[in-house]
Amino acid sequence: MTRYSIRKLHLITHQMMAKELGVRASTKLDNFERLYDQHPFVIKVIVKQGEIGKGLLSVFSLRGFPCWIRDEKSFYLFGSEPAFRDWSRLQSYALSDEEIFIEELRQFLIRQARMQFEMIHEQYILNFGGPTRVMGILNTTPDSFFDGGRYADVDAAIERGLALQAEGADMLDVGGESTRPGADPVSEADEMARVVPVIEGLASDLQIPISVDTYKAAVAEAAIQAGATMVNDVSALRMDPNMAEVVAHYQVPVILMHMKGQPRDMQKNPTYDNLMDELILFFEERIRYAEATGIRPDRIIIDPGIGFGKRLWDNYEILQRLPEFRSLGCPILIGPSRKSFIGRVLNLKPEDRLEGTAAAVAACAAYGAEIVRVHDVKEMLRVVQIADLIFGNLDFHDQEPKA
């Protein structure tokens, strides 16, 4: 277990700084904001073992890094990326707090700088870090919140999957159990009956990866044997103790999602002392667990879980602070499509949330998500193509596009 959790903060408003510090308007907040504005690279450090050592605090002062202590377990360091990199290159030989911190700082800087990801499977290669990838949603359930029942028939689902590929989807996510708030679980047998025939019917004709959206190991294995080459687990390998073994055995990429509670109760008054702290620490633990069970680091994708055990404004904070997940060193997937965080603000039903989804998807592209998971592939592909050009995920071409 690592001793420190380190990430670069992305606080873009006065209100976000106040929320991060846990204070209202005060001289303390003004001083923090002044320091934040003066330094281009501000990191938050959470001490996961022991407490902040006085010796380490004195080191920060000697090295010229202003240090702001939040509590006995966390603090902020203000500096610049070159200065932190120079410090991380220091060579020391005693097992001191400084040496331990420097090594973890060095690893953090490597992860933070990682902008390109390559995910190689025997059937495909996925490159992340350029254009934002679009994952198409294919629900074979009768009760999903937006398209429940439309594709419950196998032939209709296969036709829809082929249509999503034709619209430009980079990958397809097939699910057989609704995970909307309040949804009841279904049996393994029922879930398999919904997804396996569809995946079998699509596998020979699709040229894009098929993901199976399940937290059940038996369903995942059956889906992989039918042709799926990715697992999307909303429980991040927590709800079925055998899921990690299945993913590791077949060496397929896995999406680890954060969810507070379970679908049936996740929206019953979820609370967070510090939303981003909880999410980052959760993913650090889940990534370590996945790697310890034999899942390769380059096969792990993370999903902060928009709408899964989140209060309304938590979803917006996650989108605003997406760059902070860069410290985890994994591709980031976001699933904002037609969800209630859009509907509650605009007072719209799921079928009327296309424009709100487009705005959220554009923000995902701006703040560094590698994958967006959506119902409306054709429309959202157009959104990310323009957003990628605006935000520099794609280079402009000298030649004008064809008319």
N, C-alpha and C positions, 0 to 999 in steps of 0.2 A: 504494500500500500504506500502511495506517495504521501509525503508529509504536508505538502501545500497544494492548494487549488489556486491557480493563477489565471486571470483573464484580463484582457484589455477592455476598459469600460467604453460604452457608447451612450453617453448621456447628452441628449440634444436639446433639452429644455430645462428651465429652472425647476419646474415641477418634478421632472424625473430625478434631478439631483436631490431634491427634498425627500422624495420617496426612497431613494437609495440610502440616504443618510438616516432616514427615520425621524426627520425633524421638520417643523414648519419654518416659516420665514424667521430668520434670526441672524445675528452677527456670525455665528458659526457657519451657517449655510452660505452667507456672503463670502466669507474667507475661503471656503471650499471651492465655490464657483470661481473665485479669482485665481486660485491655484490651478483649477482645471483649465481655465482659459489660457493660462500662461504656458502650460506644458502639453505638447502634442500627443504624448503617449502616457496614459494614466492606467495603472494596473491595480486590480483588487486582488488581495491575497487572503485566503482563508486558511487558517492553521487547522489541519485535520488531526494532528497528533500533538498533544501537549498544548502549551500556550506560547504567546509571543515572548521570545527571550529578550531580556534587556540588552544582552550583548549584540544581538542581531539589530536591534533598533539603533544602537550606537554606530554600527557599521553603516547603516543607511545614511546617517548624518555625515560620517566621515567620507563617504563616497559622493556626497553632494546631492542625494536624492531626498527631497522633502517627503516626510512620512506623516500620514494622517491616520491615527488610531481610531477605529470605529468602536471596538470592544476588545475583550481579551482574546478573541478568536479571529479577528479580521482587521485588516488595515489597507490603506491605499498608498501607493508609491507614485510620485510624480517625476517625470523625466522625459527622455526622448528615446526612440528606438535605437539609434546608434550608441547612446550612452549605456543602455541596458545590454546591448550586444557586446560592447567592450568589456563590461563588467563580467558578463557570462563567460568570457574567454580567459578569465583569471585562472591560474593554476595554483592549487593549494593541496596540501597533503594530509593535514590533520582533519579528522572527522568532526568538524565544528559546525555550528548552525549555519555559518556563512557558506561553507562548502556545500552543504546539503541544499541550501536555498539556491545557490548559483547553478547547481546541476539541474534542478527543477525549473529554474528560470530559463536555462539554455533549451531545455526540451519544450517549454512553452513557446519560446521565440521561433523554434523550428515549426511547430504546429501552426502558430499564428501566421507565419509567412507562406504556408502551403496554400497555393491557389489552384493547383492543377491536381486532379485525381484521375486515375485510370483503374477501371474495374474490369478485370479479365475473367471471363467464363469460357468454358470450352465451346460455347455456341455463340458468343458475342464479346465485343469489347465496348465498354461505355467510357467515354471521356467526359469528365466534368471540369468546369473552370472556364469554359468558353460560353457558348450559347446556353441559356437556361433550358433544361430538359422538361418535357411535358409528359406526365403520366396520366393516361386516360383511366377513368373509373368505370368498371363494369360490375354493377351489383346484380346478382342473381337472386336477390331476396325479395319477399313480398312486402316488406315493411321498412325499407330504407326511407330516410326522411324526404328525399327529393324524387328519386326514380323508382321507388318501391313497386314491384309488380310488373314493371314494363318489360323486364328481361328475365322473368322467372322461367319462361319457356326456353328450353335448350336451343332450339333453332333461332329464336329471336335474339338470344344472348350471343350466339356465334355470329349472327349477322351484324349485331351491334359492335362486337369486337373487331370485325373486319372493317367496319365503317370508321371506327376510331383510328385504326392504322392508316386508312386512306386519308383521313383528315390531318395526319401528320404526327400522331402520337409517337413518342420515343420508346414508350413501354406501356404495358397494360396491367392493371391491377384488378384481379377477379376476386370478388368476395361473396360468401354465401351465408353470412350472419350479420345482421344489422348491429352496428355499434353506436347508433344514435342514443342520446340521453334517454334513460328509462327503458331501453330495450332489454328484453329477456334473452338469456342464452338459448342456443339450439343444440341438439345432440350432434355428436360426431357423425352419425349415420346420415342425418338430414343435411348437414353441411356438405359432406362428401357428395351426396346425391345431387346437390345443386351445382357444385363447382367442377367436379372431376369430368363429367361428360362435356362440359363447355370447354375446359382446357384441352381435353383430348381432341375435340372438334376444331379447335383453333391452332393447335401446335404445329400441324403440318403446313398451314397456309400463312401464318404470321411470320414476318421477318423481323419482328421486334421482341424483346424479352417479355415473358409473362410472369407477373408476380401473383402470388396467392395471398390474399388478405385474411389471415387467420392467426389465432393464438394457440391452436390445438396441434400438437405434434403429429398425431395420426392423420389429420387432414392435410397438414403440410407435406408429409411424406407421400401420401396418395397423389396429391397435386403435382409434386415433383416427378413422380413416376409417370404421370400423365403428360408431362411436358412443361410444367412451370420451372422457371430457373431463378426465382427470387422469392423470398418470404417477407411479408409485411406484417409484423407482430405488434399490435397495439399495446401489448403488455410488456414489451421489451424483454421477452424471455422469462417473465415472472409467473405467468398463470399456469404453465404446463412445464413441469421439471424436465420433461424429455425433449422440449423444443430445441434447446441449444445443441443437444446431441445430434438431432436430425439435420440441423443446418450445417454443423461441422462435418458430419459424415458425407453429405452431398456437396459440400463446399460451394454453396450458393450464397450470393449476397443476402444480407438481412437488414431490414429497416427496424430500428429500435425506437419506439415512440414513448413519450412521456404521457401517462394518464394517472390522475389522482383518483383512486378508487376503481370501480368497475362500471361498465356502461349503465347498469341499472341504478347506480347511486352516485355517479361521479359529479353530477351537477347539483347535489343536495348540499348547499352551503360550503363549497370548497374554500379553504383559507390558506394563506401563505404569509409568513413573517417577512420573507424577502423572496419574491418570485424567482428572480434570476439565480440567486444563490441555490435555491432548491433544485431548479432545473439542471444547472451545471453540475452540481454534486451528484445528482441522480445519474446523469449521463456518464460521468467519470466512473462511477461504480459499475454501471451496466456494461460499459465498454471493456473494463477490466475483467468482468465476469465472462463476457463473450469470448475474449481472447484466451482466458484461462481454460475454457471448455474446448478450445481447438479451432475457433472461428478466426479466420485470418483478419488482421487489422484492415487490409485493403478491401474487405468485403462488408464493411459496416457503414451504414447510413443512419443518420439520426433525424428524428422528427419531433419537434417540441410539443406537438399535440394540440393544435388550435381546436378549441371547443371541447376538449376532453379533460374535465375536472378543472375548468378555468372560469373565473368570474369574467363578466363582460369586458372590463377594461384590461384584464390580464392579456387577452388576445391581442389587443392593440400594442401593449407594452412589448410583447414578444416580437411582433413585427418591427417595432421601432428599434429594438435592441438585437436584432438578428446577428449583426457583426460580432457580438460577444461569443456566440457559439463557435466562432472560428478557432478558439483556443482548444477545441476538442480534436481538431485535425481530421474530421470526417466530412463527407458531403452532407449537405443539409437539405431535407425535404420538408415542404410546407403544404398543408392541405386546407386551403381557405374556402374551397368551392361552395358557394351558396349557403354558408353556415349562418347560425343564428346571431353571431356577433355582427354580421352585416344586417340581417333582418331586423334586429332589435333597434338599431340606430335609425334605420330608414323606414321602419314599420312596414316591412314588406314580407310577403310569403316567399318560400324557396323559389318558386317559378319566376319571381320578379327580381331576383338578386344577381342578375348577370353583370350589370354595370358595377355593382359593389364588388363582385368577385374580380372583375377586371382591374379595379383600382388596387385591390389587395395583391393580385398577381404581379402588377407592375412594381409595387413596393418590394415584393419578394425578390424580383430581379435586381432592383436597385441596391438592396442590402445584402445580397450575396447568397441567396438560396440557389442551390444547384438544380433542384427538381421542384416543380409545382404539380400537385395532384388535383386534377380537375374533372368535372363532368363534361364541360364544353370545350373539347380539344381544338376544333377549328378556330373558334373565337379567341381562346386564350393563347394559341400559338401566334396569332397575329399580334396580340398584346406583347408577348415576350420578345418577338422579333424587333419591334420598335423600341421597347424598353431596353433591350440589350445594346442597341446602337446608341441610345441616349446615355446610358450609364457605363459604356465602355467595355461591356462584356464581349463585344464584337468590334473589329476594326472596320473603319470605312474603307470601301473599295474605290480605287481610282476610276474604275469604269462604271458608268451609269447603269443601273439595272435596266433590263429589257422592258419595253412598254407592254 
